[in-house]
Amino acid sequence: MNRRAVTAWALYDWANSAFATVVIAGFFPLLFQDYWSTDVGPAASNLRLGGASAVASLMLIAVAPLLGAMADRLGARKRLLFTFAVPGMLATAALAWVPGGAWMSAAALYVCASVGFMGANVFYDALLVNVAPPSRWDAVSGLGYGLGYLGGGLLYLGCVLAALNPSALGFADAGAAARAGFVATAVWWGVFALPLARRVPERRRHPEAGAWQAGWRELAGTLRHLSAVRPVLVFLLAYWLYIDAVHTVIRMAVAYGRALGFGRDDLIVALLVVQFVGFPAAILYGRLGERWGPRRGIYAGLLVYAAICVWGAFIESAWEFYVIAVLVGLVQGGVQALSRSLYARLIPPGRAGEFFGFYNLLGKFAAVLGPPLFGVFGTVFGSVRFSMLSLIVLFAAGAAVLARVPESAFRAGDGS
């Protein structure tokens, strides 16, 4: 295993997680409602934001599996990664200069940046098989997620401090400091993506005439013969169920905390806690996956999530919210990392880009069942506290389906 290549690959998670933390989870939703989409109320503003997110996902869904198949065929995963990532970086930086009230421009740039971020991840995930042997996929995948939590958390911390003390850094106000955070995110993403470009190996293949048509044929063949890779289908169903619940926790935690009356500062600090606990935890979780096997590691994480849901339903004090944030940080990155490495064991050799295209599509469809279920339980039972219990259904269903993946399907004998 080439350690320089592994480090360079993992640093891309450090690089692009800044976008996920600062833009997606942090400042863009706040600025969109308070600065760009001020001509309508919060509900209509959220509808616009949700529409932009849906457009980005649909655009990626339309092309990701096809481009993944072409990347496998031509040995072009790195090239296509940067074909998506560079426009994503530029669109992220451009958000800083969108004037107030120009919600359509902000939404359009957000769509471009999101497509760049998500599209590049298809090829980044597929490059895992290029940098490490199967026996080390769990640890290497965990290292990537761990560095992602640390990198994203550090930049987010810096942006939060700038927004809280704008005058100390020469900004006119908190909004100006937050918009500068978009430029910082783009620069961070670009600088720390460079090691992947230089040091991650990829066997070049001679360009083939009609590669586009060949990619279509390869993709069509995959769709026709999915029954031949039934374990992949079973895993993807399990992954979709439990990762939907994981993403629901990510998206609904702040709203849940606000509904229970916790202060905004407590919620911001809790998000930082998740990031910095997630850094060492994801790395250690990867080691745990090597020792126990990734599937058992996923089971352990889902069990902790179920306990979090039960505790969250009865939470009373802010300190409990912090403890829950620690627990989420301990297992969130680990479950994601081991899911990626376990999937790498299931897919046919030489078709990582194509099959990770499908894997990423499931990730984009995540948080489809969870949020409505979250709301229905709170409405039906008359208290928002019951909403947390609804997610146990998805965690349990995902674990049950995952158990149906036969051990014989795993490449490398430690994948059970």
VENBEL-V744205 format. One record per residue. N is the residue number from 1. RES is the residue in one letter. SS is DSSP state (hx for helix, st for strand, lp for the rest). PSI is psi in radians with two decimals (none if undefined). OMEGA is omega in degrees with one decimal (none if undefined). Layout:
{{N	RES	SS	PSI	OMEGA} {N	RES	SS	PSI	OMEGA}}
This chain:
{{1	M	lp	2.26	179.7} {2	N	lp	1.87	-174.6} {3	R	hx	-0.58	177.3} {4	R	hx	-0.70	178.7} {5	A	hx	-0.71	178.5} {6	V	hx	-0.82	-179.8} {7	T	hx	-0.74	179.6} {8	A	hx	-0.72	178.1} {9	W	hx	-0.84	-177.3} {10	A	hx	-0.55	179.8} {11	L	hx	-0.39	177.0} {12	Y	hx	-0.55	174.5} {13	D	hx	-0.72	174.1} {14	W	hx	-0.69	-176.1} {15	A	hx	-0.96	-170.2} {16	N	hx	-0.27	176.7} {17	S	hx	-0.35	174.2} {18	A	hx	-0.66	178.1} {19	F	hx	-0.78	-178.7} {20	A	hx	-0.68	-175.3} {21	T	hx	-0.92	-174.4} {22	V	hx	-0.75	-174.0} {23	V	hx	-1.05	-173.0} {24	I	hx	-0.91	-174.5} {25	A	hx	-0.39	-172.2} {26	G	hx	-1.56	-164.2} {27	F	hx	-0.53	-174.8} {28	F	hx	-0.83	179.3} {29	P	hx	-0.66	-179.8} {30	L	hx	-0.82	-179.5} {31	L	hx	-0.59	-179.4} {32	F	hx	-0.75	-178.3} {33	Q	hx	-0.68	-171.7} {34	D	hx	-0.24	-173.8} {35	Y	hx	-0.75	-175.2} {36	W	hx	-0.63	-174.5} {37	S	lp	0.94	-174.7} {38	T	lp	-0.08	-177.7} {39	D	lp	-0.11	179.8} {40	V	lp	2.99	179.0} {41	G	lp	3.04	-178.0} {42	P	hx	-0.71	-177.7} {43	A	hx	-0.80	178.8} {44	A	hx	-0.62	177.6} {45	S	hx	-0.74	177.8} {46	N	hx	-0.59	176.5} {47	L	hx	-0.74	176.9} {48	R	hx	-0.77	-179.6} {49	L	hx	-0.75	177.8} {50	G	hx	-0.66	177.2} {51	G	hx	-0.72	178.2} {52	A	hx	-0.73	178.5} {53	S	hx	-0.71	179.8} {54	A	hx	-0.71	179.0} {55	V	hx	-0.77	179.6} {56	A	hx	-0.78	-179.9} {57	S	hx	-0.74	-179.4} {58	L	hx	-0.67	177.9} {59	M	hx	-0.73	179.6} {60	L	hx	-0.71	179.6} {61	I	hx	-0.60	-176.2} {62	A	hx	-0.46	-171.4} {63	V	hx	-0.32	-170.4} {64	A	hx	-0.87	-178.9} {65	P	hx	-0.66	179.7} {66	L	hx	-0.83	179.9} {67	L	hx	-0.60	176.1} {68	G	hx	-0.74	178.3} {69	A	hx	-0.74	178.8} {70	M	hx	-0.67	-179.8} {71	A	hx	-0.72	177.0} {72	D	hx	-0.74	-174.4} {73	R	hx	-0.63	-174.4} {74	L	hx	-0.09	-173.8} {75	G	lp	0.80	-171.7} {76	A	lp	0.54	-177.9} {77	R	hx	-0.77	179.7} {78	K	hx	-0.75	-178.9} {79	R	hx	-0.76	-179.2} {80	L	hx	-0.55	175.6} {81	L	hx	-0.86	-177.9} {82	F	hx	-0.39	173.6} {83	T	hx	-0.58	175.2} {84	F	hx	-0.75	-170.0} {85	A	hx	-0.73	-175.8} {86	V	hx	-0.86	174.1} {87	P	hx	-0.57	176.5} {88	G	hx	-0.74	177.3} {89	M	hx	-0.79	-178.1} {90	L	hx	-0.72	179.0} {91	A	hx	-0.65	177.9} {92	T	hx	-0.83	179.7} {93	A	hx	-0.66	-177.1} {94	A	hx	-0.40	178.5} {95	L	hx	-0.48	-177.2} {96	A	hx	-0.38	-175.9} {97	W	hx	0.17	176.1} {98	V	lp	2.16	-177.5} {99	P	lp	2.79	178.3} {100	G	lp	2.46	179.4} {101	G	lp	-0.19	-177.5} {102	A	lp	1.15	-173.7} {103	W	hx	-0.55	-179.3} {104	M	hx	-0.71	177.0} {105	S	hx	-0.76	178.3} {106	A	hx	-0.76	-179.6} {107	A	hx	-0.71	-179.6} {108	A	hx	-0.77	178.4} {109	L	hx	-0.64	177.7} {110	Y	hx	-0.70	176.7} {111	V	hx	-0.83	179.9} {112	C	hx	-0.79	-179.6} {113	A	hx	-0.70	-179.0} {114	S	hx	-0.72	176.9} {115	V	hx	-0.73	177.3} {116	G	hx	-0.78	179.9} {117	F	hx	-0.90	-176.1} {118	M	hx	-0.69	-179.7} {119	G	hx	-0.74	178.9} {120	A	hx	-0.57	-179.1} {121	N	hx	-0.51	176.9} {122	V	hx	-0.81	-175.3} {123	F	hx	-0.51	175.3} {124	Y	hx	-0.85	178.5} {125	D	hx	-0.72	-178.3} {126	A	hx	-0.46	-179.8} {127	L	lp	-0.17	176.6} {128	L	hx	-0.70	-176.4} {129	V	hx	-0.19	179.5} {130	N	hx	-0.36	-170.2} {131	V	hx	-0.19	-175.9} {132	A	lp	2.64	174.4} {133	P	lp	2.81	-177.3} {134	P	hx	-0.60	-177.6} {135	S	hx	-0.27	-179.1} {136	R	hx	0.09	-177.5} {137	W	hx	-0.67	-178.6} {138	D	hx	-0.86	-177.8} {139	A	hx	-0.73	-178.1} {140	V	hx	-0.73	177.4} {141	S	hx	-0.72	177.5} {142	G	hx	-0.67	176.9} {143	L	hx	-0.74	179.0} {144	G	hx	-0.88	179.8} {145	Y	hx	-0.66	179.6} {146	G	hx	-0.82	177.5} {147	L	hx	-0.57	176.8} {148	G	hx	-0.78	178.2} {149	Y	hx	-0.75	-178.2} {150	L	hx	-0.84	-179.0} {151	G	hx	-0.84	178.4} {152	G	hx	-0.68	-179.8} {153	G	hx	-0.69	179.8} {154	L	hx	-0.79	-179.9} {155	L	hx	-0.68	178.0} {156	Y	hx	-0.72	177.6} {157	L	hx	-0.79	178.8} {158	G	hx	-0.72	179.3} {159	C	hx	-0.66	177.9} {160	V	hx	-0.78	179.1} {161	L	hx	-0.68	178.2} {162	A	hx	-0.69	-179.8} {163	A	hx	-0.54	179.3} {164	L	hx	-0.44	-179.3} {165	N	lp	1.07	-173.4} {166	P	hx	-0.69	-176.2} {167	S	hx	-0.53	-179.2} {168	A	hx	-0.42	-179.3} {169	L	hx	0.16	175.4} {170	G	lp	0.25	177.7} {171	F	lp	2.62	-177.8} {172	A	lp	-0.67	-179.1} {173	D	lp	-3.12	-178.1} {174	A	hx	-0.61	179.4} {175	G	hx	-0.73	178.3} {176	A	hx	-0.70	177.7} {177	A	hx	-0.71	179.5} {178	A	hx	-0.71	179.2} {179	R	hx	-0.61	175.6} {180	A	hx	-0.46	177.2} {181	G	hx	-0.48	177.1} {182	F	hx	-0.71	177.3} {183	V	hx	-0.78	179.0} {184	A	hx	-0.68	179.2} {185	T	hx	-0.77	-179.8} {186	A	hx	-0.74	179.7} {187	V	hx	-0.80	178.7} {188	W	hx	-0.85	179.6} {189	W	hx	-0.83	-176.8} {190	G	hx	-0.79	-176.1} {191	V	hx	-0.80	-175.2} {192	F	hx	-0.04	171.0} {193	A	hx	-0.31	-175.9} {194	L	hx	-0.70	178.9} {195	P	hx	-0.63	177.8} {196	L	hx	-0.73	-179.4} {197	A	hx	-0.59	-174.0} {198	R	hx	-0.64	-165.3} {199	R	hx	-0.28	179.3} {200	V	lp	2.15	-176.1} {201	P	lp	2.62	172.7} {202	E	lp	2.18	-178.4} {203	R	lp	2.04	179.6} {204	R	lp	2.43	174.5} {205	R	lp	2.61	-179.7} {206	H	lp	2.34	177.8} {207	P	lp	2.37	-179.5} {208	E	lp	2.44	174.7} {209	A	lp	2.44	178.3} {210	G	lp	0.57	-178.2} {211	A	hx	-0.60	179.3} {212	W	hx	-0.84	178.7} {213	Q	hx	-0.67	178.9} {214	A	hx	-0.66	176.5} {215	G	hx	-0.72	176.4} {216	W	hx	-0.76	-178.6} {217	R	hx	-0.72	179.8} {218	E	hx	-0.73	178.8} {219	L	hx	-0.77	178.6} {220	A	hx	-0.66	178.2} {221	G	hx	-0.68	177.4} {222	T	hx	-0.78	-179.4} {223	L	hx	-0.62	-178.5} {224	R	hx	-0.53	-172.1} {225	H	lp	0.49	179.4} {226	L	hx	-0.46	178.8} {227	S	hx	-0.39	179.1} {228	A	hx	-0.28	177.7} {229	V	hx	0.86	-177.8} {230	R	hx	-0.68	177.8} {231	P	hx	-0.59	177.4} {232	V	hx	-0.76	179.4} {233	L	hx	-0.75	-179.8} {234	V	hx	-0.77	178.9} {235	F	hx	-0.77	-178.0} {236	L	hx	-0.65	176.1} {237	L	hx	-0.80	178.4} {238	A	hx	-0.80	-179.8} {239	Y	hx	-0.77	-179.5} {240	W	hx	-0.70	-178.5} {241	L	hx	-0.91	-174.2} {242	Y	hx	-0.53	178.8} {243	I	hx	-0.44	173.0} {244	D	hx	-0.76	178.5} {245	A	hx	-0.69	177.9} {246	V	hx	-0.82	-179.6} {247	H	hx	-0.54	176.9} {248	T	hx	-0.71	175.6} {249	V	hx	-0.76	-179.3} {250	I	hx	-0.80	-173.2} {251	R	hx	-0.53	-171.6} {252	M	hx	-0.12	-174.4} {253	A	hx	-0.80	-178.1} {254	V	hx	-0.77	178.4} {255	A	hx	-0.68	177.9} {256	Y	hx	-0.79	178.3} {257	G	hx	-0.70	178.0} {258	R	hx	-0.68	179.4} {259	A	hx	-0.50	178.0} {260	L	lp	-0.05	174.5} {261	G	lp	0.21	178.2} {262	F	lp	2.60	-176.4} {263	G	lp	2.75	-179.0} {264	R	hx	-0.68	179.7} {265	D	hx	-0.70	178.2} {266	D	hx	-0.69	-177.7} {267	L	hx	-0.68	177.8} {268	I	hx	-0.77	179.2} {269	V	hx	-0.67	179.4} {270	A	hx	-0.68	177.3} {271	L	hx	-0.69	176.7} {272	L	hx	-0.65	178.3} {273	V	hx	-0.78	179.0} {274	V	hx	-0.77	-177.5} {275	Q	hx	-0.83	-172.6} {276	F	hx	-0.47	171.5} {277	V	hx	-0.62	-178.4} {278	G	hx	-0.47	-178.1} {279	F	hx	-1.11	-179.6} {280	P	hx	-0.53	-176.1} {281	A	hx	-0.74	-179.4} {282	A	hx	-0.66	178.5} {283	I	hx	-0.81	179.0} {284	L	hx	-0.60	178.6} {285	Y	hx	-0.65	176.1} {286	G	hx	-0.70	176.1} {287	R	hx	-0.69	177.6} {288	L	hx	-0.68	178.0} {289	G	hx	-0.64	176.9} {290	E	hx	-0.66	-175.9} {291	R	hx	-0.81	-176.3} {292	W	hx	-0.43	-166.7} {293	G	lp	2.45	-174.3} {294	P	hx	-0.58	-177.9} {295	R	hx	-0.75	177.8} {296	R	hx	-0.63	177.0} {297	G	hx	-0.68	176.8} {298	I	hx	-0.76	178.0} {299	Y	hx	-0.77	-179.4} {300	A	hx	-0.74	178.8} {301	G	hx	-0.72	179.8} {302	L	hx	-0.59	176.2} {303	L	hx	-0.71	177.0} {304	V	hx	-0.72	177.7} {305	Y	hx	-0.72	178.3} {306	A	hx	-0.71	177.2} {307	A	hx	-0.65	176.9} {308	I	hx	-0.73	-179.6} {309	C	hx	-0.71	179.2} {310	V	hx	-0.82	179.3} {311	W	hx	-0.75	-178.4} {312	G	hx	-0.49	179.5} {313	A	hx	-0.34	-176.3} {314	F	lp	0.20	-176.3} {315	I	lp	2.48	-178.5} {316	E	lp	-0.55	-171.2} {317	S	lp	2.76	-179.7} {318	A	hx	-0.62	-179.1} {319	W	hx	-0.56	176.9} {320	E	hx	-0.62	177.7} {321	F	hx	-0.67	177.2} {322	Y	hx	-0.74	179.3} {323	V	hx	-0.72	177.5} {324	I	hx	-0.66	176.6} {325	A	hx	-0.69	177.0} {326	V	hx	-0.79	-179.2} {327	L	hx	-0.73	177.4} {328	V	hx	-0.78	178.6} {329	G	hx	-0.57	-179.4} {330	L	hx	-0.56	-171.9} {331	V	hx	-0.35	-173.0} {332	Q	hx	-0.96	-179.6} {333	G	hx	-0.59	179.7} {334	G	hx	-0.78	178.2} {335	V	hx	-0.74	178.9} {336	Q	hx	-0.77	-176.7} {337	A	hx	-0.80	-178.2} {338	L	hx	-0.51	174.8} {339	S	hx	-0.74	179.5} {340	R	hx	-0.78	-177.8} {341	S	hx	-0.60	177.1} {342	L	hx	-0.72	178.4} {343	Y	hx	-0.66	178.7} {344	A	hx	-0.48	177.7} {345	R	hx	-0.41	-173.8} {346	L	hx	-0.52	-170.3} {347	I	lp	2.67	179.3} {348	P	lp	2.47	178.6} {349	P	lp	2.49	176.2} {350	G	lp	0.06	-177.6} {351	R	lp	0.58	-175.0} {352	A	hx	-0.76	-178.0} {353	G	hx	-0.80	-179.2} {354	E	hx	-0.84	-175.2} {355	F	hx	-0.53	174.6} {356	F	hx	-0.35	170.5} {357	G	hx	-0.79	177.4} {358	F	hx	-0.69	179.8} {359	Y	hx	-0.79	179.7} {360	N	hx	-0.54	176.3} {361	L	hx	-0.72	177.5} {362	L	hx	-0.65	176.7} {363	G	hx	-0.61	179.3} {364	K	hx	-0.52	178.0} {365	F	hx	-0.09	-179.9} {366	A	lp	2.78	-176.0} {367	A	lp	0.57	172.8} {368	V	lp	-0.79	179.3} {369	L	hx	-0.69	-171.2} {370	G	hx	-0.95	-178.1} {371	P	hx	-0.77	175.9} {372	P	hx	-0.72	178.0} {373	L	hx	-0.69	177.1} {374	F	hx	-0.83	-179.3} {375	G	hx	-0.68	-178.6} {376	V	hx	-0.78	180.0} {377	F	hx	-0.74	179.5} {378	G	hx	-0.64	-179.5} {379	T	hx	-0.83	-176.2} {380	V	hx	-0.73	-175.9} {381	F	lp	0.00	171.0} {382	G	lp	0.23	178.0} {383	S	lp	2.41	179.7} {384	V	lp	-0.37	-179.0} {385	R	hx	-0.57	179.5} {386	F	hx	-0.28	-179.7} {387	S	hx	-0.68	-179.0} {388	M	hx	-0.61	-178.2} {389	L	hx	-0.42	-178.4} {390	S	hx	-0.54	-175.5} {391	L	hx	-0.35	176.9} {392	I	hx	-0.57	179.1} {393	V	hx	-0.79	-178.5} {394	L	hx	-0.71	178.1} {395	F	hx	-0.76	-179.0} {396	A	hx	-0.73	179.8} {397	A	hx	-0.74	178.5} {398	G	hx	-0.74	179.4} {399	A	hx	-0.71	-179.6} {400	A	hx	-0.74	179.6} {401	V	hx	-0.68	179.3} {402	L	hx	-0.60	179.3} {403	A	lp	-0.29	-178.4} {404	R	lp	-0.05	174.0} {405	V	lp	2.08	-175.6} {406	P	lp	2.51	180.0} {407	E	hx	-0.55	-178.0} {408	S	hx	-0.25	-177.4} {409	A	hx	-0.26	-173.1} {410	F	lp	2.31	169.4} {411	R	lp	2.61	-173.3} {412	A	lp	2.17	-166.7} {413	G	lp	-0.09	-176.2} {414	D	lp	0.41	-174.0} {415	G	lp	0.16	-175.3} {416	S	lp	none	none}}
